[in-house]
Amino acid sequence: MTGSTSARILIIEDVMIMQEFLRLQMEAGGHEVTAVGEAEQALAAIKNSAFDMILMDLGLPDEDGLVLIRRIRALRDTPIVVLTAREEDDARLAAFEAGIDDYIDKQVNARELLARIRNVLNRSKGRPAQAEATTLLRFGTWTLDLDAYTLLDESGQAVDLTPMELRILGALVRANRRVLNRDQLLDAVSDTADPPTDRMIDAYISRIRRKMGDPSVILTVRGVGYRLGVSSQQD
């Protein structure tokens, strides 16, 4: 964060009146705000900038909010607060299972909204800082350069991974030991022209392990998904 009370907040809300209301409330609370109205705009902002928190609606014009949450979680561990008119228990549970930090009804008053935002920000202070537009990832003895589409081993030798394998590996490295299920991995690469199916994810993981010659780099969490088996850092 930029200070003890100030935070960089991304608002994702397609209703302009509500978006402006939230902007004014967050700025009144001393926060720096970026506001967008669509999922793809949000993903572009997240890839290019570091935010301390994301405040979002579930009803977006170009993508379901739950899908967007999974796509964000495959890229960043930024705290996510959902502000929505959906009151169904199933929607609330699905949002928490996707990885949000709080779920707030849109009827909330401004004072409570700011208090809950402050609580989420305070709880997140111990999380590792998120890198801005990170493309060079180091994990264990490996270096992954997503700009150059290259994976290097400890001696600097390139490992022959396909672009899709590199993207899947990049999602796992960015998650840094957090488990990603198949849906989250699919969401992480879904902007490609020919995204894989959930069954293909298993095959890609198997090929990545074989080419790297170290199956312990990517661990299987039975019944859940996959996670990185070594610590990572991002430049």
Stockholm file with secondary structure:
# STOCKHOLM 1.0

chainA/1-235         MTGSTSARILIIEDVMIMQEFLRLQMEAGGHEVTAVGEAEQALAAIKNSAFDMILMDLGLPDEDGLVLIRRIRALRDTPIVVLTAREEDDARLAAFEAGIDDYIDKQVNARELLARIRNVLNRSKGRPAQAEATTLLRFGTWTLDLDAYTLLDESGQAVDLTPMELRILGALVRANRRVLNRDQLLDAVSDTADPPTDRMIDAYISRIRRKMGDPSVILTVRGVGYRLGVSSQQD
#=GR chainA/1-235 SS CCSSSCCEEEEECSCHHHHHHHHHHHHHTTCEEEEESSHHHHHHHHHHSCCSEEEECSBCSSSBHHHHHHHHHTTCCCCEEEEESCCCHHHHHHHHHHTCSEEEETTCCHHHHHHHHHHHHHHGGGSCCCCSSCCEEEETTEEEETTTTEEECTTSCEECCCHHHHHHHHHHHHHTTCCBCHHHHHHHTTTSSSCCCHHHHHHHHHHHHHHHTCGGGEEEETTTEEEESSCEEEC
#=GC SS_cons         CCSSSCCEEEEECSCHHHHHHHHHHHHHTTCEEEEESSHHHHHHHHHHSCCSEEEECSBCSSSBHHHHHHHHHTTCCCCEEEEESCCCHHHHHHHHHHTCSEEEETTCCHHHHHHHHHHHHHHGGGSCCCCSSCCEEEETTEEEETTTTEEECTTSCEECCCHHHHHHHHHHHHHTTCCBCHHHHHHHTTTSSSCCCHHHHHHHHHHHHHHHTCGGGEEEETTTEEEESSCEEEC
//
